Amino acid sequence: MSADFNPGDPFAMFRQFWQNATPAGAQPFLPPMSEEEIERKLAELRVVEGWLAMNMGVLSMQIKTLEMQKAALQAIKPKDN
């Protein structure tokens, strides 16, 4: 273990990592962007959102179809009395 380890500060390791990973004054996740870059990124993310929404619709329909098939099989299954 490091000599700097402090069990009272669970985030010290992450803080040290980010301080060493980025140069002074730099933003690690959101670099400055122009308005055109922001618009392009928004358009890309909207396309991905639409694709994911379509896939969620397909998945939901498959689940509903399987539930209906299961219900139909249970309805025609002979009951043991």
C-alpha positions as CSV (number, residue, x, y, z in Angstrom):
1,M,0.0,0.0,0.0
2,S,1.0,3.6,-0.5
3,A,2.3,5.7,2.3
4,D,-0.4,8.3,1.3
5,F,-3.3,5.8,2.0
6,N,-5.9,7.2,4.2
7,P,-8.9,5.0,5.0
8,G,-10.9,8.0,6.1
9,D,-10.8,9.4,2.5
10,P,-12.2,6.8,0.1
11,F,-11.9,9.1,-2.9
12,A,-8.3,10.1,-2.5
13,M,-7.2,7.5,-5.0
14,F,-9.6,8.8,-7.7
15,R,-8.6,12.4,-7.0
16,Q,-5.0,11.5,-7.4
17,F,-5.7,9.6,-10.6
18,W,-7.5,12.6,-12.2
19,Q,-4.9,15.0,-11.1
20,N,-2.2,12.9,-12.8
21,A,-4.2,12.1,-15.8
22,T,-5.0,15.6,-17.0
23,P,-2.7,18.5,-17.4
24,A,-3.3,21.6,-15.2
25,G,-6.4,23.5,-16.3
26,A,-7.6,20.9,-18.8
27,Q,-11.2,19.5,-18.7
28,P,-11.0,15.7,-18.8
29,F,-14.4,15.0,-20.3
30,L,-15.8,18.1,-22.0
31,P,-13.2,19.8,-24.2
32,P,-14.3,23.1,-25.6
33,M,-16.4,22.6,-28.8
34,S,-17.6,25.0,-31.5
35,E,-21.3,25.4,-32.2
36,E,-20.9,23.2,-35.3
37,E,-19.3,20.4,-33.4
38,I,-22.1,20.5,-30.8
39,E,-24.8,20.4,-33.5
40,R,-23.0,17.5,-35.2
41,K,-22.7,15.6,-31.9
42,L,-26.3,16.2,-31.1
43,A,-27.4,14.9,-34.5
44,E,-25.2,11.8,-34.0
45,L,-26.7,11.2,-30.6
46,R,-30.2,11.6,-31.8
47,V,-29.6,8.9,-34.5
48,V,-28.2,6.6,-31.8
49,E,-31.3,7.4,-29.6
50,G,-33.6,6.6,-32.5
51,W,-31.8,3.3,-33.2
52,L,-32.0,2.3,-29.6
53,A,-35.7,3.2,-29.3
54,M,-36.4,1.1,-32.4
55,N,-34.5,-1.8,-30.9
56,M,-36.4,-1.4,-27.6
57,G,-39.7,-1.6,-29.6
58,V,-38.6,-4.8,-31.4
59,L,-37.5,-6.3,-28.1
60,S,-40.8,-5.3,-26.4
61,M,-42.8,-6.9,-29.2
62,Q,-40.8,-10.1,-29.0
63,I,-41.4,-10.3,-25.3
64,K,-45.1,-9.7,-25.8
65,T,-45.3,-12.3,-28.5
66,L,-43.6,-14.9,-26.4
67,E,-45.9,-14.1,-23.5
68,M,-48.9,-14.6,-25.8
69,Q,-47.6,-17.9,-27.0
70,K,-47.0,-19.0,-23.5
71,A,-50.6,-18.0,-22.5
72,A,-52.0,-19.8,-25.6
73,L,-50.1,-23.0,-24.7
74,Q,-51.3,-22.9,-21.1
75,A,-54.9,-22.3,-22.3
76,I,-54.8,-25.5,-24.5
77,K,-52.9,-27.6,-22.1
78,P,-55.0,-30.2,-20.4
79,K,-55.7,-29.6,-16.8
80,D,-54.9,-32.3,-14.2
81,N,-57.9,-32.6,-11.9
